[in-house]
Amino acid sequence: MRILVVPRDFPSDGQPYAGMFVLRQALALRDLGHELQVLRLVPAAPGLSPKWSAYRRIPATYDVEGVQVRTIRALVPPRLLGIGMVRTQFEPALRRAVARFAPDLIHAHCTLPTAALCAGIRGVPIIVTAHGSDTYVEPWQRGDLERAARGALQRAAAVVAVSSFVAGSVRRLGRDDAVIVFNGADERIFGPKSRSLSRKDLNIPEQRRVIAFAGSFLRSKGIFELADAVAQLRDLQPLLVLVGDGPEAPAVRARLQELAVDHRLMGLSSQDALAAVLDAADVFVLPSHAEGLPTVVCEAMLAGRAVVATRVGGTPEIVRDGETGLLVGVNDVDGLAAALRRVLTDGAFRSHLASGAREFALAQLTWTRNALAYDGIYRQVADRQPAAHRSA
């Protein structure tokens, strides 16, 4: 089938890790024989900051691992203000893209703003993937956003949620038939390799206890609670390896130095580099305040690592306490420290969690499995199209 993918974000030369999960899914779908093109909205704005300068450097058309990408530039106010005005700018270009590519369906990632921007298109079925804050945060901030989200979901030929938790938010928005398909990880990249070689490459001593974190450096990712928790483990002398970047990076660095936490900041890293960090680690930790279904946890589990995470959003659906990882409460520094201590000091228990995580991930958290699930949804939607077109 010919699939026009409309993501909220997508990798480019200037932002190579943005929307990586959409690219990985697209590649897995391509492996199943689907033809895909990407149409993405890029905010048009003066290059007054690094973020906006990066947007300006994204070309009108480009290619990522053989996936063709076309950009639509539009004035996009902050906080999704004027979403109707953005749709007015986006829709004509979307219609041209549909006429040019003749897709069998449009796959919109995120209810807001993406699916809402596509909702006016007729004659091509739209599949919406609800990922997280696009359903449980943003629609409830203003009445116009709630109306846009409800309209987009009602218009969709099918709705997919990345977790049961997200499906619950979709129901609140009036759509009670969302199919649940977990996010995935690339089994060609993430998997148990050689811990010794990975540590050698990263210059980490073989006997050192290593805690890994990967994500945006934001307070909402629980990164300051993580710093405080690791400070309680000084007797174990762990090394905290952090992959990522974000607006709180300077404050995080200062806090770790203040607490005398031995750490290493890796910055934004490729999938291969993240896989090496996970392979070298004893435990992966993600103490977020909110999540839909974190892809990085899928990657850590597929890499065969014990996971410690907060009991939020869809995380408990894959991190099953005592089986594939340990769960703690949000902002529970003592609980987080205790969970990390248990995993770091009990080798048998750590191996139990790691093998459980790997087994679960192989069965349910690969992009291959994800793509097979979407392939079935695509075909079901295509089979319904004659009747759907008559009612349009």
Helices and strands as residue ranges (DSSP letters): E 2-6, H 20-31, E 35-43, H 50-57, E 61-64, E 67-74, G 78-80, H 83-101, E 105-109, I 111-115, H 116-118, E 126-130, H 133-136, G 138-140, H 143-155, E 158-161, H 164-172, E 179-180, H 195-202, E 210-214, G 219-221, H 223-231, G 234-236, E 239-243, H 249-258, E 263-267, H 271-280, E 283-286, H 295-302, E 306-310, G 315-317, E 325-328, H 333-345, H 347-364, H 367-391
